[in-house]
Amino acid sequence: MQRILIIDDDEGVCYSLARLLADDDRRVTAVQTPESGLEALRGEDPDVVLLDVRIGKEDGLEILQKIRKERPLQLVVIMTAHGTFETTIEAMKRGAFDYLLKPFDSEKLKDIVDKALSTARLNKKVSTDLDDPPRDRGTGMPEEDRIIGRSQPMQNVYKMIGQVAPREVPVLIRGESGSGKEMVARAIWQHSGRSRRQFLAVNCAALPETLLESELFGHERGAFTGAEQRRLGKFEQANGGTLYLDEVGDMSLATQAKILRVLQTGAFERVGGQETIQVDVRLLAATHQNLEELISRGEFREDLYYRLRVVEIVIPPLRQRKDDIPDLVRYLIARHRQSLGSEVNGISAKAMDALKAHDWPGNVRELENVIRRALVLTNGPTIANESLEFAPGGGRAAAGADAGGQDLEALVEKLLASGRENLIEELERLMIGRALEKMKGNQLRTAKLLGITRNTLRSRIEKFGLKQKINVL
């Protein structure tokens, strides 16, 4: 006989769950107070506990911690009507088996309970020594670092953060530009054992190769022109803490090799130096690029890839979690209206529908820009549809994109009919040359425009003899 214990102060919820889950092979006990819950825990020896995150004035996460302290192997599923990202992370960090949002989807609830009961059976067959549950380090985070979203894709991200944060392993965070990769990295740091130490971030795509190496590893005086004094790099500055490397796909192979060495040994030398420096740094990395494709082209080290990707967190693009847009809009209005001197405290239904219809190629960052502009242009308390302006590439721009696609197809057909050879190379040389002109020779902006890495761009510039188009300043 399998035993399920429900701890929830809502008698109606207890009754509904008991009816849904009880059968000939399952006994369900439901209680409404933390005290009776802990008492039933000892008397009933349940396989699974369903615990509400708020029981009267009691914090369900504190009750979870008491349960895990008394019974380290106890499987607990947290239930709540308010799925904030801090609560989800804390629940998973403190050892919850899973997380359910009210109102419940019956099939999802049954599926999670079935998985928990199956895991409980395995736990009884194999006795495993577990570490003590992580200590509560608090959930407070700066307002600008909050991750907003109650959708299932984001709940999955929160659970991953909660599971990986206390464990000293590298994490690779993947997602499109503007999706919030650094916010996820900061959440991992904030909920880790290193939260009282440094968190430093480096954008690997924003610096030339020589400056990136100095930024990461530091340099000695005289190491290169302009190095008038010793400089400590980010690895030394973050010693004991966490270092976040954004856009790791843009690093040169030489820099990748040095990063790999630090991950393997914790050691490196400053640029122009001989002294070996030892550091203790947790590394979090992020990219919007396809690293597997870069590996196949020889532009990213496979051994570094596996070192960075001990755990991978994939952030869904905004177009895949449009249910989160209303919460994001409310948050962004509240965050920016005071600094912009706006009286806005709401948004019209028509404007909200327009936001949901957009495809958001720039993700949350693009949404934030749209809302800030709307706050500036809106007179009165409500954002109207007329105050919204979208960048090309999604939603309202779809028709224009289709027309552009038709123009491109016509051009391809014309070239194929011309009888000329080596069309791909010719088109590539022309495209890269024009892109460099458009970006005034800036290699970083050109690479982003074309959707390739800086290393790939450099090799194409060399191949096609386009060095005269580079801005060397």
N, C-alpha and C positions, 0 to 999 in steps of 0.2 A: 504494500500500500504506500503510495507516494503522498507526501504531506506538503501542503501549501499554507503559508501564514500570510494574512493580509493585515497591514497596520495602516489604517486610514480613519480620520475623525469623521468622515462623511458616511453615515450609516447606509445611505442609498447606494453609494459606490461599493461598499462592502457587500451588500446584498446582491447587487448586479454581478460583481465579479465572482462571488461564491456560486451563483447559479450558472454562470458561464463556464467555470473551470471544474466544478465538482462532477465526478462520475464514479462508477463502481471501483475504479482503481485509484482514485484520488480523494483524499480527505482535505477539506478546506476549513481553516479556522480564521475568523475575522475578529479583530479587536479595534477599539477606537482611541486608545491612549498609549503613549510610549511605555509607561510602566507595565501595563497589561501585555504589551507587545514583547518586552524583554522577559516577562514571566512566562509567556507562552513559548518563547524561543527555547527556554530551558526545559519546559515540560513537554512540548510537542516534538522537539527535535525535527523541525521542518527541513525539507529538501530545498525549498525556495521560499524567499520572503519577498512580498510585494509591499514596498514602503513608500508612503506619500512624503514628498519633500517638505510639506508644511502640515503639522498636526497641531491645530490650535495655535498656540504661541511658540510651540517647540519647533526647532530646526531639525528636519528629517536627516540632514547630512551629519549632524552630531549624533543622532541615533544610529545612523549607519556606521559611524566610527566606533561607537560602543559595541555594536554587533560584531564588527570585524575584529575588535580587540578581544572580545570574549570567544569568538568562533572564527578563526582566520579563514577557514574553508567555506564559510557560509555564503551561498549565492543570494545576492540581493538585487532586485530590479527596482529602480527608482521610478516613481510616478509623480507627475506634476502637470499643472495647467499653465505653468509659466516657464517655457523652455529657454531661459537666457543662456548665453554661452558660458558665463562664469559658473552657473549651477551645473551645467552638463560636464564641464571640465572637472570641477571639483568632485562630482559624483564618481566619474570614472577614475580620477586620481586616487580617491579613497577606496577604490576597490569594488564599485558597483559592477554587476554582471552586464547590465544593459539599462536603457533609459526609455521611458514611455511617456508620451504627451497625451494629456486629456484634451478633448474627449477621445476615448480609445477606439481604435479600429479593431473590431473583434478578431479578425483573422490574424492581424499582426500581433495582437496580445497573445493569442493561442500559440502562435509560432515562436515567440520569444520564451514563453513559459515552457513549451516543449523542449526547446534548446537548453534552457536552464536545468530542467529535470534530467535530460540526457547527460549533461555535464556533471550533475550531482551524482548520478550513478557511477560515472567514471571515477569521480573523486573518492567514492566509497571503495572502489576496487583497488585503486592505487593510492597509497598514503604518500603525500608529498609535503616536504618541509617548505613553508613559505616565509618570506621576509615579513617583518612587521609592516603594517600598512603605513604609507607615507605620512609624515606629520603634517598637520594643518598649517600652511604658511599663509593663510588668508587669501581672499579672492579680490581684493581691491586692485583695480587697474586704472591708469590714467584714462580720462574720458576719451582722448583722441585715439587710444589703443583698443577701444571696444570693437568687437566683431558683432555685427548685427545680422540676425537671421534665425527663423524658427523652422525653415524648410527641412525636409529629411536629408537632402545632401549636406546642409550645414550641420545638422545634428551629428552626422557621421564624422565630419571634420572635428567637431568639438570632442567627440569620444576619442578620436585618435590623439588629439592634443593631450587629453587627460591621461591616456594610457602611456604615452611616450615621454611626457614632460619629466617625471621623476627618474627616468632611466638614462644613464650616461651614455647615450649612443648618438652618432651623427644622424641628422634627419635631412632628407631632400624634399623640399617643398616645390611642387609643380603647379603651374597655373598660368593663365594668360596675363598679359600686362594689365595692371589696374585691378586685379582680382583680390588683392589684399595679402600677398605672400609675406611681406614684412610684419604685418599685424599678427599673422599666425606664428611667425618666428618669435615675436615679442611675447605672445601668449605662452609659448613653450617655455621661454626663459622665466617669465613671471611665476609660473607654476612649478618651476624646478628647484632643486636644492641650491642652485647658484643665483637665486633671485636677488640676493643681497650684494652680489658682486656686479662687475661691469657687463653691460650689453653694448657691443659696438657693431656698427653696420658698415659695409663697404660695397659700393656698386661697381662691380668689375667691368661693366660696359662703359662707365663714364670716364675712365682714365686710360691714357696710352700705356703700352706694356711696361715701359721703363718706370713710369711714375707709379703704376700699380704694384710693381715689385717692391719699391721703396715704401709705399703706403702699407703694405702687408708686413714686410720684414724689417723695415727701417734701413738706415744707411749710416756709414761712418763718415766722418769729416773728410772731404776730398775724394769721395767715391766717384763723383762725376761733377761736371761743371755746374756750379751753383750750390754744391753741398758744402756750405761753410761751417756746419757744425753737425755733431752726431744727432740723429733723429730716431726715436723709438717707433717701431711699426705697430700696427694694430694687434698683432699676435702678442707682443710684449705688454701692450696696454691692457689687453683683455685677460691677462694671466689670472687664472682662478675663476674667470667668468665665461661669457659666451660671445662668440664671434659669428656674425651673420654675413655670408657672402652672397650678394644678389647677382644674378645673371652670370653664374659660373661658366656657362657655355661660351662666354666671350674671352675667357682667359687663354693666353698662349700656351702651347705645349710645355715650354720651359717653366712658366709659372705653375702650371698644373703639377709638374714633377716635384716642385718645392712644397706645394700643398700636400701632396701625397706623402712626402717624407715627414712632415709635421704630424700628419695623422698616424703614421706608423711608429714614429719614435718620439714625437714631442719636441724635436730639435730642429734648429735652423741657424744660419749665419746672416748677419746684416749684410746689405749690399756693400761691397768693398771691405768687409771685415773677415777676420780669421777666427774669432771667438765663437764657439758653439753655445747657443743659448737654449735652455730647456724651459718649456712652458707647459702649463696645464690649462687647456682651453677646450670647451665644448664647441664643436663646429656645426652650424646650421647653414645649409646652402639652398639656393633657389634658382629656378630658371623657367622661362616660358618656351624654351627651345626643345626640340626633339633630340635629346642627348644620344639616343640609340643611333639616329641617323648620322650625327656628328662622329660617333665612334666608327661607323662603317666607312666614313670618308677620311678617317685618320686625323680628325681635328679635335677629338677628345679622347683622353686615356681611358681605356676600359677598366684598368685596375683602380683608378681614382673614382670612376663611376660607382663601382661596387663598394668602395670605402665610404663614399658619401651617402649611398642609398641603402643604409642599414634598415631604415624605416622611411617609407615614402608617404607623404600626404599630398593628395591632389585636391586643389581648390576648384570647385565648379564655377564656370563662368556665370555671370549674372543672368544670361538668357536661359540658363537651365534651372534657375531658382527664382522665377519672377514672382512667386508668392511672397518673397521677402521684400519686394519693392515698397509696399506701403510702410512697413516698419523702418526701412532705410530712409524713406522720405521724411517721415516724422522725426527721426533722429537727426538727419542733416538739417532740417529746418530749425530744430531746437538748438543745434550746435552752432549755426552760423548767423542766425537772425540778429543776435545782439551785436556781434562785431560789425555787421553790415548796416546797423541802424534800421532794421526792418521791423514792421509791425505784423508781419505774416505769422499766423498760427495755424494755417490749414491749407488744403488744396482742393480744388473742385473735382467732382467725379469725372468730368470730361478730361481734365488734365491728367488725372491718375490713370485713366484708360489709355491715354496717349503714351504715358511712361511705360505701361505694361506692354504696349504694342511694339515699342522700339526694341531692336535686337541687341543693343549695348555692346558694340565691338570694343569699346574702351572700358567696359565693366563698371565697377563701383566708382572708380576715379572719374569716369565720364558722367555718371549720374550725379556725383557731387558737384561737378562743374555746371551741369544743367541747373541744379537746384540753386546754387549760389547766384548764377545769372538771373534766375527767376526772382530771387529775393530782392535783387537790385532793381529790377524792372517793375515789380508789383507795387501798386499803390493800394493800400487797404489790407485786410486780414487774410485774404484768400488768393492763392496762386491760381490764375486762370490759364486755360490752354494757350492763349495768345502769348503768354510770357515764356513759353518753352521754346527752346531752339536746340536742334539736334545736329551733331556733326554728321557728315556724309558717312554712309556705310551700313546703316541699319534702319529699320522702321520706315520712317517717312522717306528715306533716301533709296528705298528698294527699287523704285521705278527707274531712277537714275542709274543705279548699279546695273539693272538689266540692260539698259540702253548701252552702257559702257561695254558690257559683255558682248552685245551684238556687234559693236564697232570693232572689238578685238577679233572676233570670229571672221569678220569681213576682211580684216587686214591679213590674218593668217591664210585665208583662202587665196587672196591676191598673191601673196609671196609664194605659196606652193605652186601656183599656176605660172610663176615667172620662169621656172626652169633653172633657177640659180641653185648653187650647192652650198653646203656648210651653213645652212640657215640659222641653226641654233646658236652657233658661235657668233654669227653676224648680229643676230638679235640681242644676244647677251652683251656683246661689246657696245652696241648702240644704247641699250637700256642703262648699263652701268655708267657710260659716259654722260648721258643726259641726266641721270640721277645725281652724279657728282656736281654737275653744273647747277642743278636745281638747289642742292644743299650747299652751294658755294664751297665745294671741296672738303666739307666736313665729313670725315670717314665714319664716325659714329652714327651721325644722323642718316647718312647714305645707307649704311648697313641695315639700320632699322627700317628705312623706307622700303628697301628691297626684300627684307625678311631673311637676311643671311647674317652670318657672324662676321666680325671684323677681320678674323683670320682669312675667311673665304674671300672677302672683299679685297684684302691686300694681295692675295694670290692672283685674283682676276685683274687687278690694276697692273701687276707685273706682267701677266700674260698678254694683255691687250695693249700695253704701252701707254697707259693713261696717267702716268705720274705727273704730267704737266697740269692735270686738272685738280690735283690735291692742294688743299690749303695747308701749308706747312707752318702757319702761325699758331 
